[in-house]
Amino acid sequence: MAKSYENFDKPYRRGLILGLSLAELFLILLFLLLLVSMGISSALEEEKKVVEEKLEQVQKENENLKDKLNTMEDILGEVITVEELRRLVANDAERKKILRKNEELNEQIKELTDSLSEFEDIRDIIDKENIDEQQLKDLIKNNKKLVEVLNEKKQLEKKLNDLSKELKEIESELASEKIQKDILKDKFAQVSEQLDRLVDKGRAPPCWYIVVDDKSEPTGKRQKDVKIFDVKIENDGFIVRPHNNNFISQKINKGNTKALPKFSPSDFNVKLSTNSFISKFKNFYDVGTNKLIHPYKCVFMVDVYDATSINNKIGYKRNLKTIERFFMKYEESGKWKD
């Protein structure tokens, strides 16, 4: 039975192609043809649209040409043939060519006219500025236009005039400043003379000071001393240190600080004998009396502290007189604080 079943299926399998029946193959072919026809139809539709757009454009151009042709016929009063139209088109092209040539000739004529006018101007300028033949050759050799050279010349002349005006203004200002300086010199001389009189009376003005209110003075102001050093007098000498003026908020008038004697930190807070004190600090007295700090004589102020023993007050007074030879002094009642 098994063998007879295999023989029954054998004829059926002979009619198959790739495992498919003829009906199935026909269906697949029909489906493929349908897809191809759809693609061809879509391509033809796109091409049709392009052709229709071109046709529409050609029709518009044709209508425009017809309108132009009708206009030309209305102007000429007769029907224009194809040959006549060709002749008119050719004539129009020739006319445009002639117009272009005419424009080029006009441009050339304008350039020549401008060059001639420029030459006339240059000749007039040469005559007016008295430019000789050698100068003209130099201009040509340096490949410069006359207008450029003249512009440079005018600019230089303008700069020269401006500098002359500025020089006159400066001279005028200097003259005015000299007058003011002479006036100030006279005033300084008068003030110096008055202050020198005060020095002779024992009221030497301070070299360092601040200005404070004082109703007892005619001007309502006076100079208040600002101290430069602290000096401690001991039994066997002096100790000097810079005075602390940091608590003074007002600006201190120190005059010409460049004239102050030069000192190093090693000159302070060390024991000095009388001779050493005099040699080191006499210079402060000299710059004040020689009017190097202010345009008048002045004296520096110092704070003096007594650190001598009770039984040596004679020595304190002797050393105090040494200080008074060079400084104005204020004797502090408190103790020297390191």
Secondary structure as UniProt FT lines:
FT   HELIX           2..14
FT   TURN            18..19
FT   HELIX           22..76
FT   HELIX           82..129
FT   HELIX           133..141
FT   TURN            142..143
FT   HELIX           146..200
FT   TURN            201..202
FT   STRAND          209..213
FT   TURN            215..216
FT   TURN            218..219
FT   STRAND          221..225
FT   STRAND          227..234
FT   TURN            235..236
FT   STRAND          237..242
FT   TURN            246..247
FT   HELIX           257..259
FT   HELIX           265..267
FT   HELIX           274..289
FT   TURN            290..291
FT   STRAND          301..306
FT   HELIX           310..312
FT   HELIX           313..324
FT   TURN            325..326
FT   STRAND          328..331
//
